[in-house]
Structure formats: C-alpha cells, structure tokens
Amino acid sequence: MTYENVYVASVAIGANQEQALKAFNEAESFNGPSIIIAYAHSQSHGINMKTPSKYHKAAVESGQWILYRNDPRLINNGGNPFQLDSEKPRINMNTYMKMQHRFDMITTKNQSITKDFLRNLQAQVDKRYNKYLNLASDNLPNRAIWIENLKTYKQVKQ
C-alpha cells in the first residue's frame, strides 16, 4: 500500500459480502495492479465446514482479520486512499480461538502461560486495529504532505 499505483484490499466474503463485492469491483476497474487478500477457511482449522461464514465473521469481529480497501484513485481528489471497513473488535481473541480446534493446544495447555499469551495476543490485535484506524483517519499528522508528495511523484513520473 506504500506504492501509489497499487489497489489493495482485505476481504472475508463470509463476513461481509458487500465489502468483498465492492473490493472486487474496485480492483477490476483500477487501471494498474490490484491485490485482494482474502480470508479462507480450511477443514484443518477444526471448524464445522457447513457454516464457514460463522468463522469468517468471528475472525473479523475479533480483529484477527481486518477488512479494508486502499484505492489510490482517491488521492486525486485529496481523499484518503485507505478505507477501514472493519468495526472495532467486538469479541476477544480467546473466544475466537476456542471456536477452532487448531488452537486447542494454546487454549487448553498451562493456564498461566495461556493467560499471558492471550493477554499479549489481544494487545497486539488491538494495537494493529488502532494503527489501521489511524491510517483511515483524515486527521493523521502530515496527511496533506503525504498526499502532495504522491501527486508530485505522479507528475514527475508522467
């Protein structure tokens, strides 16, 4: 996303179909490289494969998977190219991890180690969400300078 000429999105189709469709349409219409990173479930995750959207939603609601779109075209009108589509995490990582058998070794092992691990993991997830929230903010320090530099770079390149 640091390049001004690449469309990037993160989607989880089972969590938010409208956001995923918007990302695919934007990527298709973008005149340049586009990357869509999609959350995918697997039977090896130890989930009920009949209800995969339940796990997609939990991944997004826990903040483990963040939905966003970064569209460089928005810079042309002075807009922020980064659009955060995820809301603030509503469930904790412990709840998310207990939904999948792949995490059983972590959630059922030594409780004192697990408690510390989960506390640190939750702090990392919260920190990452706040970082993305700041990227989406129009109040970021130096945002105007950053946008102006990208515009200047495009003009020089042409």
N, C-alpha and C positions, 0 to 999 in steps of 0.2 A: 504493500500500500504506500510505500515511500516513493514509488515512481508515479509521476503524474499521468501516465498513459496506460494504466492497467486497471481494469474494473475487477474488484474483488468482493466476494460475498460469502457469508457463512450461513448455511441453512440447515434446517431439520424438518423435512417435509411432514413428518408425522406430528410435529409440534405446532407448526404454523404454515398451512398450505398457501395462504395468501402471500405471506412474506416470501416463500420459496418461489412462487409463480412470478412475483414482481422481480425477484433477483434474476431468474432465468430470462424474463423479457428484457430487462435492462442489459444483461450480459449479451444477449443476442443482438440488441440494437447498438451496442457500443462499437465504435469504429477503432478497434485495436484489440489487444489481448484481453481475455476475460478469464477469471479463475473463480470457480464456485467450489467451496469446501463444504461437503455435505456430511452430516451425521449419519452413520449407518449402524444398524443393529446386527447382531450375529447370534446364532444359536449358541455359540461358545461363550457368550456373555452370561448364560444361565438364565435366560428370560423365557417367558411364555410367548412363543412366536406367533400366536394367534392374535395378540394385542400389542404389536410393536409401537403404535403411536403413544401408548401409555409411557413407554420408556423414553421416547423422544421428548415428550412433554416434561418428564421428570428431569431429563438431562438439562433442558433449557431452564426449567423452574428452579433448579438447584444452582444454576450459574456454571455448571460444569461445561456446558456448551452455550456459547453466546451467539445470538443472531445479529448480523449486521450487514450493511451494504456500503461499499466505498465506490462512489461514482465520480470520477474526475471531471465529468462534464459540469458538475455543479459549481466548480471553481470559476468558470467563465462568467457567472453572474454574481460572483462574490460570495457564493454559498459554501457551506462546509461539505466536503465530499463524503465525510464519514457519517453514516446514519445508523445509530444503535437501535435495533428493533427488539431487543430483549428488555424485559422489565427487570427491576431489581429482584434478585433471587428470593423466592418465597419458601423454599424448603431447604433444609440443611443437607450437607453432603452425606452425613450419616444415614439419613432417611433414603437418599438416592442410592447409596451403595448397598443398603440392605435389600433393595429391590432386585439385585442381580447376584447370582451365585458366584460369579467370578471374583467378587470381593469378600467372600466368606472368610478367607484366611486373615484378612485385615480386621473385619468387624467382629470376629469371634475369638481371636487369639488373646494374648496377655492384655487384660483390660486397662492397665495403667499405661502401657505403650500405645494401645489403640486410642485411648482418650487424648493423649498428647498428639498423636498423629492426626486424628480427626480435627483437633483444635487448630493445628498448623495448616492442615489442608483447607479448612474453612476460611482461615485468614488469607491464604493465597487466592482462593476463589473470589473472596470479597475485594481484595486488592486489585485483582485483574478486572473485575466488573467496574470498579471505580475508575480505573485507568481508561477503559473504553468509554465510560460516561464522560470523562474529561475530554476525550477526543471528539465526542459528539457535541460538546458544548461550544456555543459561539463565543463564550467568554474566556477562552483559553488565552493566556498571555501570548503576545506575538502572533496571533492568528492572522492579522492583517498583513504582517511582514511575510509570513509563510506563504499566503495566497499570492501576494505581489511577486515574490521570488519565483513561484511556479509559472505565473503569467509571463514574466520576463524570460524565463528559461524557454517557454514555448515559442516566444517571438524570436529569440536568438536561433533556435533550432530550425525555424522555418527559413 
